[in-house]
Amino acid sequence: MKLKRLLLLAVISFSILNSEVFNGYTLYSPMGNNSVTYLINNNNAMIRSWPLPAPIASISYLLPDSSLLVPLRGTVSWNTQGPMGGRLMRFDWNGNTLWDFTYVNNDYIPHHDIEPLPNGNVLVVCHERKTQEESVQAGRSNINGEMWPDKIVEIEPTGSNNGVIVWEWHMWDHLVQDQNPSADNYGVIADHPELLDINLGNVGGGGPGGGSSGDWNHVNCVSYNADRDEIVISSRHMNEFYVIDHSTTTEEAAGHTGGNSGKGGDFLYRWGNPQNYDRGNSQSQQLTAQHGVNWINPGFPGAGNFILFNNGGNNSNTSYVYEIVPPLDEDGNYIINDNQPFGPSSPIWSYSGGFHSPMQSGAFRLPNGNTIVTSAQFGYVFEVEMNGTVVWEYNQPQGSMIARAQKFPMPFNGDPGPSFMLGDTNYDNELNIYDITFMVDVSLGLNDANPPSDYNQDGSVDFNDISSLIDFIMFN
């Protein structure tokens, strides 16, 4: 027994010594009515925070110049439970507003995700309304009400409060159906993997818990590959993700020719549920209610592969992180054989460690080969090695949902940020009772405030700073 214990301790010690947390800062935004985006270090201590003027729709993005791009809920509300947006804001490192633009009305509404582009523009996922009559004409059967297919718009900021649409793509332009010869889009489903069957799935739902709406695709993520000039989107309701060509003009994106691919706005690749295009069988389905698909960055282990969070749906007790290798020929074109589904038949890597979230969530590969994972529902974020060893974790103290967290190397290009931890009032690189005591004295006027003592970054040191630091120390 002693020998077994010693061996076990040796294995554990070896594992710990050989585990490496990526040296970076983690960005996350708890969802709720009082949204704040936080940046924390590997000790889970806050480096920076950005109080937001409205509830966040999903995930904030830290840009190379140290500014923060955020999708917020707008003033127009649609009848659905999904994370609606409509307001886009960008803040500098110090929280000053650089851009505040609203894009929403009764005909379209942003939701879920955005994607900052290298040229400074922003991709935005939106619902757009289609009437019952339009849906029937497009080939939809058994419908009683509106449909809200998704579209992607690219917005160019043109001033502190303005923006223009410079490119757009509509799911509605890339449909097929085999039920009504007299309606639009009639054809053989299996012959058109580049198109989406308009009669797939239910219309409505808006996420877990249901609800009356026209939500159909429920696209929950958009990601951009600059090397390929392609976009990938994830559709929860279709249990698939899709790749489209961004090199097209808006006119080409509405059709089936043009762009680098020569295929216009049609799907270049899709993966997760080949039954959607009448290929494969029930055993071929790989995804259920997945979120957060993105390409692994150039230079990272697995570069060019896709990584995502496979939620597993409401009735599952387990979620997974998948890495998928796209099937490419020598010229970089996606391969699909006649009458066969797109490959691969399974992920090249998967991880499941007893976590589950039926909603939101995501995963990002890090430069050292680790993966940062967000199990959204209970605000659980962790970093895992390829061998399944969890080397870092963070639990949101209040249990608030976190859509997706990202981790960035520090310092990054631009302002590297402050050289202190927020709350570390005595600059000893620890957060403890001495820091709390200093804050109390500042709030009573017995000490002068210093930058770390303004823990919540609201411009003053008071009970809110003290309470927040106490909560952090107690729970972390």
C-alpha positions in Angstrom: 0.0 0.0 0.0 2.9 2.4 0.9 4.6 1.6 -2.4 1.3 2.3 -4.4 0.9 5.6 -2.5 4.5 6.6 -3.3 4.1 5.7 -6.9 0.8 7.6 -7.1 2.4 10.7 -5.5 5.3 10.4 -7.9 2.9 10.3 -10.9 1.0 13.3 -9.6 4.2 15.3 -9.0 5.5 14.4 -12.4 2.2 15.5 -14.0 2.2 18.8 -12.1 5.9 19.5 -12.9 5.3 18.9 -16.6 2.1 20.9 -16.8 2.4 24.3 -18.2 -0.2 27.1 -18.1 -0.1 29.4 -21.0 1.4 32.8 -19.9 -1.4 35.1 -20.7 -4.4 37.1 -19.6 -8.0 35.8 -19.8 -10.8 38.0 -21.1 -14.4 37.1 -20.1 -17.8 38.8 -19.7 -20.4 37.4 -17.3 -23.9 37.8 -18.8 -26.6 39.7 -17.0 -28.1 43.1 -16.6 -25.0 44.7 -15.1 -22.4 43.6 -17.6 -18.6 44.1 -17.1 -15.8 42.7 -19.2 -12.9 41.5 -17.1 -9.2 40.7 -17.9 -7.5 38.4 -15.3 -4.1 36.8 -14.9 -3.2 33.2 -14.2 -3.7 33.8 -10.5 -7.3 34.8 -11.3 -6.6 38.4 -10.2 -8.2 41.2 -12.1 -5.9 43.2 -14.4 -8.5 45.4 -16.0 -12.3 45.8 -16.2 -14.6 47.6 -18.6 -18.0 48.4 -17.1 -20.5 48.2 -20.0 -23.5 50.6 -20.5 -25.9 47.8 -21.5 -26.2 44.0 -21.1 -23.7 42.1 -23.3 -25.1 39.9 -26.1 -22.3 37.3 -25.9 -18.5 37.8 -26.1 -16.1 40.7 -26.0 -13.0 40.9 -28.2 -9.6 42.4 -27.2 -8.0 43.9 -30.3 -4.3 44.1 -31.1 -4.2 47.9 -30.2 -5.6 47.0 -26.7 -9.1 48.3 -27.4 -12.2 46.3 -26.6 -15.0 45.5 -29.1 -18.3 44.5 -27.6 -21.8 43.5 -28.9 -24.5 44.9 -26.6 -28.2 44.5 -26.5 -30.0 47.2 -28.4 -33.2 49.1 -27.8 -35.3 47.0 -30.2 -36.5 43.6 -28.8 -37.6 40.6 -30.7 -39.8 37.8 -29.3 -37.1 35.3 -28.7 -34.9 34.0 -25.8 -31.6 34.1 -27.7 -28.9 36.7 -26.9 -30.1 39.6 -29.0 -27.7 42.5 -29.8 -28.0 45.6 -32.0 -25.4 47.9 -30.4 -21.7 47.7 -31.2 -19.2 49.6 -29.0 -15.4 49.9 -28.9 -13.5 51.2 -25.9 -9.8 52.0 -25.4 -7.7 50.5 -22.7 -8.9 53.1 -20.2 -12.6 52.7 -21.0 -13.1 55.7 -23.2 -15.6 55.2 -25.9 -14.1 55.0 -29.4 -17.2 53.8 -31.4 -20.9 53.5 -30.5 -23.0 52.3 -33.4 -26.6 50.8 -33.5 -27.7 48.4 -36.2 -31.1 47.0 -35.6 -34.8 47.6 -36.6 -37.9 45.5 -36.9 -36.6 43.8 -40.1 -33.3 42.6 -38.8 -31.5 42.2 -35.4 -27.9 41.2 -34.6 -27.6 38.2 -32.2 -25.0 36.1 -30.5 -21.6 36.8 -32.1 -19.5 39.3 -33.9 -16.0 39.0 -35.5 -13.4 41.8 -35.7 -11.6 41.8 -39.1 -8.0 42.7 -39.8 -9.1 45.7 -41.9 -11.0 47.2 -38.9 -14.4 46.1 -40.0 -16.7 43.9 -38.0 -18.7 40.8 -39.1 -22.1 40.6 -37.4 -24.6 37.7 -37.2 -28.2 38.8 -37.7 -31.8 37.5 -37.9 -33.8 38.8 -40.8 -37.6 38.5 -41.0 -39.4 36.5 -43.7 -43.1 36.4 -43.8 -45.1 33.1 -43.9 -45.9 33.9 -47.5 -42.3 34.4 -48.5 -41.4 31.2 -46.6 -44.0 29.1 -48.5 -42.9 30.6 -51.8 -39.3 29.6 -51.0 -40.5 26.0 -50.4 -41.1 25.8 -46.7 -43.9 23.3 -45.7 -45.9 23.2 -42.5 -45.3 26.7 -41.3 -47.6 29.0 -39.4 -45.8 32.3 -38.9 -42.6 34.0 -39.7 -39.1 32.6 -40.4 -36.0 34.3 -39.3 -33.1 33.0 -41.4 -29.6 34.3 -40.6 -27.5 36.8 -42.5 -23.9 38.0 -42.0 -23.1 41.7 -42.6 -19.7 43.4 -42.6 -19.8 46.8 -41.0 -17.2 49.5 -41.7 -16.9 52.1 -38.9 -17.1 55.5 -40.5 -17.1 57.8 -37.4 -17.6 57.7 -33.7 -21.3 56.8 -34.1 -21.6 55.6 -37.7 -21.0 52.6 -39.9 -21.8 51.4 -43.4 -22.5 47.9 -44.7 -19.8 47.0 -47.1 -20.6 43.3 -47.6 -23.4 40.9 -46.8 -24.4 37.3 -47.1 -27.9 35.7 -46.7 -28.7 32.1 -45.8 -32.0 32.8 -47.7 -30.1 32.9 -51.0 -28.7 29.4 -50.7 -31.7 27.1 -50.2 -33.0 23.8 -51.7 -36.2 21.9 -51.2 -37.8 18.7 -52.6 -41.4 19.0 -51.4 -43.1 21.6 -53.7 -42.2 21.6 -57.4 -44.1 24.8 -57.9 -42.2 26.7 -55.3 -38.7 28.2 -55.5 -35.5 26.2 -54.8 -36.9 22.9 -56.0 -34.3 20.2 -56.5 -32.7 16.9 -55.2 -31.3 17.5 -51.7 -28.5 15.0 -52.0 -27.3 16.6 -55.2 -26.8 20.0 -53.5 -24.6 19.8 -50.3 -23.7 23.4 -51.1 -27.3 24.4 -50.2 -29.5 24.2 -47.1 -32.8 22.3 -47.1 -35.4 24.9 -46.1 -37.6 22.2 -44.5 -35.0 21.2 -42.0 -35.8 21.7 -38.3 -38.5 23.6 -36.4 -39.0 27.3 -36.7 -38.9 28.9 -33.3 -37.3 28.0 -29.9 -34.7 30.6 -29.5 -32.6 28.3 -27.3 -33.2 26.2 -24.3 -36.6 26.7 -22.8 -38.4 27.3 -26.1 -40.4 30.3 -26.8 -42.4 31.6 -29.8 -40.2 33.0 -32.5 -39.2 32.6 -36.1 -35.7 31.5 -35.1 -34.6 28.8 -37.6 -30.8 28.4 -38.0 -29.8 29.9 -34.7 -26.3 30.7 -35.8 -24.3 31.3 -32.7 -20.8 32.0 -33.9 -18.9 33.6 -36.7 -15.1 33.3 -37.3 -12.8 34.6 -40.0 -9.8 33.0 -41.7 -7.6 35.8 -43.2 -5.3 33.3 -45.0 -8.2 31.7 -46.9 -10.6 34.8 -46.8 -13.3 32.5 -45.6 -16.0 32.6 -42.9 -17.2 29.8 -40.7 -20.6 29.9 -38.9 -22.1 27.5 -36.4 -25.8 26.6 -36.5 -27.2 25.2 -33.3 -30.5 24.1 -34.7 -29.0 22.4 -37.7 -26.2 20.7 -35.7 -23.7 21.8 -38.3 -21.2 24.4 -39.1 -20.7 26.0 -42.6 -17.8 27.6 -44.4 -18.5 30.4 -47.0 -16.4 32.5 -49.3 -15.7 36.1 -48.1 -13.8 37.1 -51.2 -17.1 37.5 -53.1 -18.8 40.8 -53.7 -22.2 41.2 -52.1 -23.8 40.4 -55.5 -21.7 37.2 -55.9 -22.5 36.2 -52.3 -26.1 36.2 -53.3 -25.5 33.7 -56.1 -23.7 30.5 -56.9 -20.6 31.7 -58.8 -17.7 34.1 -58.2 -15.1 34.7 -55.5 -11.9 32.8 -55.0 -13.9 29.5 -54.8 -15.9 30.2 -58.0 -19.0 29.2 -55.9 -20.4 32.5 -54.9 -22.1 32.4 -51.5 -22.8 28.6 -51.5 -21.4 26.4 -48.7 -17.8 25.4 -49.4 -17.8 23.0 -46.6 -20.2 21.8 -43.9 -19.7 19.3 -41.0 -21.6 17.8 -38.2 -24.8 16.3 -39.6 -24.8 15.0 -43.2 -28.4 13.8 -42.9 -29.2 17.5 -43.5 -28.2 16.9 -47.2 -29.5 13.4 -47.4 -26.1 11.7 -47.1 -24.8 9.4 -44.4 -27.1 8.1 -41.7 -27.9 8.7 -38.0 -24.5 7.3 -37.0 -22.9 10.0 -39.2 -24.1 12.8 -37.0 -21.2 14.2 -35.0 -22.6 17.4 -33.5 -25.5 18.3 -31.3 -26.3 22.0 -30.5 -22.6 23.0 -30.9 -21.2 26.4 -30.3 -18.1 28.5 -30.8 -16.5 27.0 -33.9 -13.3 28.8 -35.0 -10.1 28.1 -37.0 -6.9 27.4 -35.1 -4.6 30.3 -35.7 -1.5 30.0 -38.0 1.6 29.0 -36.0 -0.5 27.3 -33.3 -0.5 23.5 -32.9 -3.3 22.3 -35.2 -3.2 25.4 -37.3 -5.9 25.5 -40.0 -8.1 22.9 -38.2 -11.5 23.7 -36.6 -12.1 23.6 -32.9 -15.5 23.9 -31.2 -17.6 23.1 -28.2 -20.1 20.2 -28.8 -22.8 20.9 -26.2 -24.7 17.7 -26.5 -28.1 19.2 -26.1 -30.5 19.6 -23.1 -30.8 15.9 -22.4 -27.1 15.2 -22.3 -24.9 15.1 -19.2 -21.7 15.5 -21.2 -20.2 18.1 -23.5 -17.1 17.7 -25.6 -14.4 19.8 -27.2 -13.6 18.7 -30.8 -10.8 19.4 -33.2 -11.6 18.7 -36.8 -9.2 18.4 -39.8 -11.0 19.7 -42.9 -10.5 17.6 -46.1 -8.4 19.7 -48.5 -6.8 18.9 -51.8 -3.4 20.1 -52.9 -5.0 23.4 -54.1 -6.7 24.0 -50.8 -10.2 23.1 -52.1 -12.6 21.2 -49.8 -13.1 17.6 -50.9 -16.4 15.8 -51.1 -17.0 12.6 -53.1 -20.1 11.7 -55.0 -22.9 10.5 -52.8 -20.7 10.8 -49.8 -20.7 13.3 -46.9 -18.0 15.7 -46.2 -15.2 14.2 -44.1 -13.7 13.6 -41.7 -15.7 10.8 -40.1 -14.7 11.8 -36.6 -12.6 14.5 -34.8 -8.8 14.2 -34.7 -8.9 15.2 -31.0 -11.7 15.4 -28.4 -11.8 16.2 -24.7 -14.5 15.7 -22.1 -13.8 16.0 -18.4 -17.2 15.9 -16.7 -18.4 19.3 -17.8 -21.6 20.1 -19.6 -23.5 23.2 -20.8 -26.6 23.0 -22.9 -26.1 26.6 -24.1 -23.4 29.0 -25.4 -19.8 27.9 -24.6 -16.6 27.6 -26.8 -13.0 26.6 -27.1 -9.8 28.3 -28.4 -6.4 26.7 -29.1 -3.5 28.6 -27.4 0.0 29.1 -28.8 1.5 26.4 -26.5 -1.0 23.7 -27.7 -3.3 24.0 -24.7 -7.0 24.8 -25.2 -9.0 27.3 -23.2 -12.6 26.0 -22.8 -15.7 27.8 -21.5 -18.6 25.7 -20.1 -21.0 28.6 -20.2 -24.0 27.9 -18.1 -22.2 28.0 -14.7 -19.4 30.3 -15.7 -16.7 27.7 -15.7 -13.5 28.4 -17.7 -10.5 26.1 -17.8 -7.3 25.5 -19.7 -6.5 21.9 -20.7 -3.5 20.2 -22.2 -3.7 17.8 -25.2 -3.4 14.9 -22.8 -6.4 16.0 -20.8 -4.6 17.6 -17.9 -6.4 20.7 -16.6 -3.7 23.2 -15.7 -5.8 26.3 -14.9 -9.4 27.0 -14.1 -11.7 29.8 -13.1 -15.2 29.7 -11.6 -17.3 32.8 -11.8 -18.2 33.4 -8.1 -21.8 34.3 -8.7 -22.3 31.4 -11.1 -23.2 33.9 -13.9 -23.1 32.5 -17.4 -20.0 33.3 -19.5 -20.6 32.9 -23.2 -16.9 32.3 -24.1 -13.6 33.4 -22.6 -10.4 34.0 -24.6 -6.8 34.1 -23.5 -4.1 36.5 -24.9 -0.3 36.6 -24.6 0.9 39.5 -22.6 2.1 42.0 -23.5 0.4 42.1 -26.8 0.8 44.6 -29.6 -0.1 48.0 -28.4 -0.5 49.2 -24.8 0.6 46.3 -22.5 -1.6 47.5 -19.7 -0.7 48.4 -16.2 2.3 46.9 -14.4 0.1 46.1 -11.3 -2.8 43.8 -10.4 -6.0 45.6 -9.5 -6.5 45.2 -5.8 -2.8 44.8 -5.0 -2.6 48.1 -3.2 0.8 47.3 -1.6 2.3 46.1 -4.8 3.5 42.7 -3.4 1.9 40.6 -6.1 -0.6 39.1 -3.6 -4.2 39.8 -2.8 -4.9 39.5 0.9 -6.2 41.3 4.1 -3.5 44.0 3.8 -4.9 45.1 0.5 -8.4 45.2 2.0 -7.1 47.2 5.0 -5.5 49.8 2.6 -8.8 50.1 0.7 -10.7 50.7 3.9 -8.3 53.4 4.9 -8.7 55.0 1.5 -12.5 55.0 1.7 -12.2 56.6 5.2 -9.8 59.3 3.9 -6.9 58.0 6.0 -4.8 57.0 2.9 -4.5 58.5 -0.5 -5.8 56.3 -3.3 -3.4 54.6 -5.7 -4.3 53.0 -9.0 -4.7 49.4 -7.8 -7.2 50.4 -5.0 -9.9 51.3 -7.5 -10.7 47.6 -8.0 -13.9 48.0 -10.1 -12.4 50.9 -12.2 -15.3 53.3 -11.6 -13.1 56.2 -10.7 -13.6 56.1 -6.9 -12.5 53.8 -4.0 -15.5 52.8 -1.8 -17.4 49.9 -0.3 -18.0 48.4 -3.7 -14.2 48.0 -4.3 -13.8 46.5 -0.8 -16.7 44.1 -1.2 -15.6 42.9 -4.7 -12.0 42.2 -3.5 -13.3 40.3 -0.4 -15.5 38.2 -2.7 -12.6 37.5 -5.0 -10.3 36.5 -2.1 -13.0 34.3 -0.5 -13.9 32.4 -3.7 -10.5 32.1 -5.3 
